[in-house]
Amino acid sequence: MPKETKGRALPAGSALLHIGTEISADLAPDFDRWCEEDLRSNLGLPGFVAARRFVRDEVWPGSGHCPQYLTLYDLQDPSALVSQAYASHDQSIPDPYRSQISIERSVYREIGELPQNQTQATGTAILHVTVDVEPAFTDEFLAWYAEVHVPAVLDAPGMIAARRFENALLAESPVLPEGQHTYCTLYEMEDEGVIGRPETLASSSRGACPTHLESRRIAANRVYTEIFRSASDSSGGVQRADVRGG
């Protein structure tokens, strides 16, 4: 759901490999360097089109649990994760980090409008939202979210686009394992300061959740600042953002 903006273009797929990590501060700089090389290596695999890495912004508290670091791979579709090339590719964590890191891994399928021309408009920060909804209220919630809430949030200056995803595991079972979330929404922002502006708060209030649905959902939302980006050679060459810490 893009709008007219100065957002930076990046290749997009129809699925998302979503990896959250927590690691001690003393290991973070070396781990960052390893992550960047690992991202570039993974982007050589079939079906991997783009990758971004983020660090959680601690200025804006948000709600619920969200990992400190976030890696997002855009995939052509979930089959990229079952290819022979992916199965034979080294996905191991180096020994110095293995016992010092916690990892949360999910795969999502895009719902709603797909990015036009397989290209997404991005900013330097995202508002990251996960939601779980009581099954009996799912249809009503999704209709309100897509038709009321997302357009209201995107009406705020500095909000660039929104992409909505559904957990791919739902294709196998309506009951998700512990730690998995049903829905994930990524709101692209020009920068992390957008979230605290009065215009943004007013827009979000106009799209506030109806009272009868509020208690039927569990949501977590945090702001993340981008620290790295890259795209596969088949998607137009490498694109990289400045590393800004984390």
C-alpha positions in Angstrom: 0.0 0.0 0.0 2.4 2.7 -1.2 1.6 6.4 -1.5 3.4 9.3 -3.2 6.7 9.6 -1.4 10.4 9.8 -1.6 10.8 6.3 -0.3 13.7 4.2 -1.6 12.8 1.3 -4.0 13.9 -2.2 -3.2 12.9 -5.6 -4.9 10.0 -7.4 -3.2 8.7 -10.9 -3.2 5.5 -12.5 -2.1 6.9 -14.1 1.1 9.0 -13.0 4.0 11.6 -14.9 6.0 11.5 -13.1 9.4 14.3 -13.7 11.8 14.5 -12.0 15.2 17.7 -12.2 17.3 19.0 -11.2 20.7 22.7 -11.1 21.5 25.0 -9.5 24.1 26.3 -6.0 23.5 29.9 -7.1 23.6 29.4 -9.5 20.8 27.1 -7.3 18.7 29.8 -5.5 16.5 31.4 -8.7 15.4 28.1 -10.4 15.0 26.9 -7.5 12.8 29.9 -8.0 10.4 29.2 -11.8 10.2 25.5 -11.1 9.5 26.3 -8.8 6.6 28.4 -11.4 4.9 25.8 -14.1 5.6 23.0 -12.0 4.1 25.1 -11.4 0.9 25.7 -15.1 0.7 22.1 -16.1 1.2 21.1 -13.6 -1.6 22.9 -15.8 -4.0 20.3 -18.5 -3.4 17.3 -19.1 -5.8 14.3 -17.1 -4.8 16.0 -14.7 -2.4 15.5 -11.2 -3.8 16.4 -8.7 -1.0 17.5 -8.5 2.6 17.3 -5.9 5.3 18.6 -5.8 8.9 17.2 -3.6 11.7 17.9 -2.7 15.3 15.1 -2.0 17.8 14.7 1.7 18.6 14.6 2.0 22.4 13.4 5.7 22.4 9.9 4.6 21.4 8.7 1.9 23.9 5.9 0.3 21.9 4.2 -2.7 23.4 4.8 -6.4 23.8 7.9 -8.5 23.1 9.9 -7.7 20.0 13.5 -9.0 19.5 16.5 -6.6 19.6 17.6 -7.3 16.0 15.5 -8.1 13.0 16.5 -9.6 9.6 13.9 -9.7 6.8 14.5 -11.6 3.6 12.1 -10.9 0.7 11.5 -14.2 -1.1 9.8 -14.8 -4.4 7.6 -17.3 -2.5 8.1 -19.8 0.4 9.4 -22.5 -2.0 12.8 -20.7 -1.8 13.2 -22.3 1.6 12.8 -25.9 0.4 15.1 -25.7 -2.7 18.1 -28.1 -2.9 20.4 -25.0 -3.0 19.0 -23.8 0.3 19.1 -27.2 1.9 22.8 -27.6 1.0 23.7 -24.0 2.0 25.5 -23.5 5.3 23.0 -21.9 7.7 25.0 -22.5 10.8 25.8 -19.9 13.4 29.6 -19.5 14.2 30.7 -21.1 17.5 31.5 -17.7 19.3 27.8 -16.7 18.9 25.9 -20.0 19.1 25.6 -20.2 22.8 25.1 -16.4 23.2 22.2 -15.8 20.8 18.5 -16.4 20.8 16.7 -16.7 17.5 13.0 -16.4 16.5 12.3 -17.6 13.0 9.0 -17.2 11.1 7.9 -17.4 7.4 5.0 -15.1 6.2 3.0 -14.9 3.0 1.9 -11.4 1.8 -1.8 -10.6 2.0 -3.6 -7.6 0.5 -2.0 -5.6 -2.2 1.3 -7.0 -3.5 4.0 -4.5 -4.3 3.7 -3.2 -7.9 6.3 -4.5 -10.4 7.8 -6.6 -7.6 9.3 -3.4 -6.1 8.6 -2.0 -2.6 8.9 1.6 -1.4 11.0 1.7 1.8 12.3 4.2 4.4 15.1 4.1 6.9 12.8 2.8 9.7 9.8 0.6 10.2 6.9 0.3 12.6 6.8 -3.5 13.1 3.4 -4.9 14.3 2.5 -8.5 15.1 -1.1 -9.5 15.9 -3.0 -12.6 17.1 -6.8 -12.6 16.9 -9.4 -14.9 18.4 -10.6 -17.0 15.4 -14.3 -16.0 15.7 -13.3 -12.4 15.1 -10.7 -12.8 12.4 -12.7 -11.8 9.4 -14.1 -8.7 11.1 -10.6 -7.7 12.4 -9.0 -8.1 9.0 -11.6 -6.0 7.3 -11.3 -3.2 9.8 -7.5 -3.3 9.7 -7.2 -3.2 5.9 -10.1 -0.8 5.3 -9.8 1.6 8.3 -6.6 1.3 10.3 -3.9 1.0 7.6 -5.2 3.9 5.5 -5.5 6.1 8.6 -1.9 5.4 9.6 -0.6 6.0 6.1 -2.3 9.3 6.0 0.4 10.7 8.4 3.3 12.6 6.9 6.4 10.5 6.7 4.6 7.2 6.5 5.6 5.6 3.2 3.9 2.3 2.8 2.5 -0.8 4.6 2.8 -4.5 3.8 0.7 -7.1 5.6 1.6 -10.7 6.0 0.0 -13.9 7.3 2.0 -16.8 8.9 2.8 -19.4 6.3 2.2 -22.2 8.9 -1.5 -21.5 8.8 -1.6 -23.4 5.5 -0.8 -26.6 7.6 -2.7 -25.9 10.8 -4.9 -23.2 12.3 -3.0 -23.6 15.6 0.4 -22.0 15.6 3.4 -23.2 17.7 4.3 -21.1 20.7 6.3 -18.0 19.8 4.7 -17.7 16.3 2.3 -14.9 15.4 -0.6 -14.9 13.0 -0.1 -11.6 11.3 2.7 -9.2 10.8 2.5 -5.7 9.4 5.5 -3.5 8.3 4.9 0.2 8.1 7.7 1.9 6.2 8.7 5.3 7.6 11.0 8.1 6.4 12.8 7.8 9.7 12.3 6.6 13.3 11.1 10.1 14.4 7.9 9.8 12.3 6.2 7.6 15.0 6.2 10.3 17.7 4.9 13.2 15.6 1.5 14.6 16.6 0.2 14.1 13.1 1.1 10.4 13.3 -0.6 10.0 16.7 -3.7 11.8 15.4 -3.9 9.6 12.3 -3.5 6.4 14.4 -6.3 7.6 16.7 -8.6 8.1 13.8 -8.1 4.4 12.9 -8.2 3.2 16.5 -9.4 -0.4 17.1 -13.2 -0.7 17.9 -13.8 -1.4 21.5 -15.4 -4.8 20.9 -12.3 -6.0 19.0 -9.7 -4.6 21.3 -10.0 -7.4 23.8 -10.1 -10.0 21.0 -6.5 -9.4 19.8 -3.0 -9.4 21.2 -0.7 -6.9 19.5 3.0 -6.0 19.8 4.5 -3.0 18.1 8.0 -1.6 18.0 10.1 0.8 15.9 13.2 -0.5 14.1 15.9 1.4 12.4 17.5 -0.1 9.3 21.2 -0.8 9.6 21.8 -2.8 6.4 20.2 -3.6 3.1 21.2 -5.6 0.1 19.5 -7.1 -3.0 20.4 -10.1 -5.2 22.3 -9.6 -8.4 19.3 -10.9 -10.3 17.2 -8.1 -8.8 19.4 -5.3 -10.0 22.7 -5.5 -8.2 23.7 -4.9 -4.6 22.1 -2.0 -2.7 23.4 -1.1 0.7 22.5 1.3 3.4 25.0 2.8 5.8 25.5 0.8 9.0 24.3 3.0 11.8 25.1 0.9 14.8 23.8 -2.1 16.6 
